[in-house]
Amino acid sequence: MSLVSVIGAGSLANVFANVLHDFLPEFKLHSVLARNQEKAQVFASKYNCSAVFSFEDFLKNAAPVVVELAGGAALKEYTLPILKSGRTLICLSSGAFTDDAFKQEAICTAAKNNGRICIVNGAIGGLDFLQTCALQRGASEVVIETTKSPKSALEGKTLDLTKKMVVFEGGVQEAIKGFPKNINVGVITALASENPHTKVKIVSDPEVHSNTHKIIYRSALADAVMEFSGKPDPANPKSSTTAALSAAACLKNLYSPISFW
């Protein structure tokens, strides 16, 4: 049985833990780190693992694989020490990697200490295709269009709740500044395609009942349109359940004698 530790005790962490408990019995939760002690204790009791509230204590005894399900701020705070310890870090909050200096330091730290960073697909797919095409090193056009309800995940913006409208159109760096909670998929797309000029389009549509992400790829090698419509997590409508499931699938692939990439 392989041990895994998690950072975060919210809705996505619970989805991840449930998948391990119900479908991946070869894995066992070892420990959880969370700022909210009450949530962490409830989580630990439910999944029979230890709750830790100090990162220093967490790192001393964490499992060989740590899964981040706590947001970009937590990922930035904990990534380097985890990698320095030689552990594998599976992370959902890829938006943190728009900071190129942080990304490069994380890569170097992992390489020097036999650590590993696994950025999972979250609410989308097709990253294998984008990585494959990126090997040609030729010019490509990459666009990701995200459509969401104005009530579900575009808080803080003055929107017309009665009609469909384009809220943002521009580069990934601009998008992460204006929509930090809505752009992880754009960052993942740019990283996987190795295209820093990936365009992001965010659409507000009061008629939609799910979050839809459409990736458009064009190059001399291939053209593709990939569309993903994930249903919101009932416990947290601003998140997609498939995001947590992708972390579990990544964990399974790390240890499996056969993997699908």
C-alpha positions, 0 to 999 in steps of 0.5 A: 500500500502506498501512502499519500499526503494532502494539502487542503481539507476543502471540497476538492480534497474530500472528492480526492479522498473519497476516490482513494477510499472507494476506488483506489484501495492500494493508496492510503491517506497518511496526513493532511495539512490545512490552515482551518484546524476544524476542517482538518480534524474532521477530514482526518477523522473521516479518512483515518489520517493525521491532521497537521497544522504546522508545515514544518511538522507536516514536511518531517513525516509527509508521504513520498507523494504530496497532493496540493488541493489548497490554491495558488498561495499554498502551492507557492508557499510549500512547493520548494521545501517539498521538492527539496525533500525529494518528494513528488508534488501533484498540484492542481493550482497551476496558475501559480506557474505564470510566475516564470521565476517561481516556475524555473526555481521549482524546476531547478529545485526538483532536478537537484533533489530528485523531486518531481512536479506533476501538473494535472489536467484539472477540468480539461484534457488533451494535454498529451496532444498539446505536448506531442505537437509541441515537440515539433518546435514550430509556430502554433496558434493556441486559444482556450475559451472558457464559458461560465455562468456569471453567478458561479465563478466570475465574482467581483466583476460587474456583469450583465446577468441577462445576456451572454458577453465576452468578459476577457480576451487576451494573454495568459499573464493578463488573464491571471491578474484579472481572473485568478480563480478562473484561469488555471486551465489557461495556464495548463494549456500554455504550459503543455503546448509550450506556447507563451502566446496562448490566448484566453477568452472568458465568456459569461453566459447566464444560460449555461449550467456547466463550465465549458472549456474549448481548446483550439490548436492550429499548426503545420502539424495538426489542427484540433478542437477539444471541448470539455464541459464539467459539471460543478462540484455540488459542495463547491459550485466554483470547482469542477469535480474532475479537477480532484479526480485528475489528481487521483488519476495522476497518482494512479499512473505514477504507481501503475505498471500500465499508464495511459498518457 
